[in-house]
Amino acid sequence: MRHGRRVGGPFVVAHAVLRTQDEPARFGYIVSKKVGNAVVRNRITRRLKAISDEVLRDGFTGYDVVFRASPAAAAAPFVELRNDVLREIAKLDRARQ
């Protein structure tokens, strides 16, 4: 997380390191205890994994990305969390070009 690019939104901060363009993206998730209890943290992680799977199906490649959830993510509906993550992925993709 110390190297690369960082983009943030209201629910998630994405830390990304550029890899080879042809390699599929890899994702990691950080959901601290400040976000909520274990049930809430696991729900947010599952949601981030589902969004990441969608991003991979759309052909996102060439990055290692770590998503760090903010406490506001606990109360965010799935659609808003998804929009936030997709906006951050788009920022990363534009920065590469």
Secondary structure, DSSP 8 states (H G I E B T S, - for coil): --SSEEEE-SSEEEEEEE--TTSB-EEEEE--TTT-SHHHHHHHHHHHHHHHHHHHHTT-BSEEEEEEE-GGGGG--HHHHHHHHHHHHHHHHHHH-
